[in-house]
């Protein structure tokens, strides 16, 4: 499955996710409770997504995978850019999207976190 399709499919299954295009066509912004956890776009003709990460995890991922780089137009410690690549496995992509979502959820207010947990049970 295409990078954007798989990332979108994974993200939209999660509770309280919305998608907007505040930067215009060509850049989808995925939020949980109004907090950004993923951006989907094309850079130099190549599909890419930006995802939030813990700084140490981002550094490790960039060292291991050549298709993962510092977050384009984002805080270089807290965001990574994942580019479409034949070596990118669906499971890794799904894990990266979910981890970004979970990282943002962990910073939400307690009541918002509880709402998300309840929605997951449905």
Buried (B, 14 or more C-beta within 10 A) or exposed (E): EEBBEBBBBBBEEBBBBEEEEEEEEEBBBBBBBEBBBBBBBEEEEEBBBBBBBEEEEBBEBBEEBEBBBBBBEBEEBBBBBBBBBEEBEEEBBBEBBBBBBBBBBEEBEEEBBEBBEEEEEE
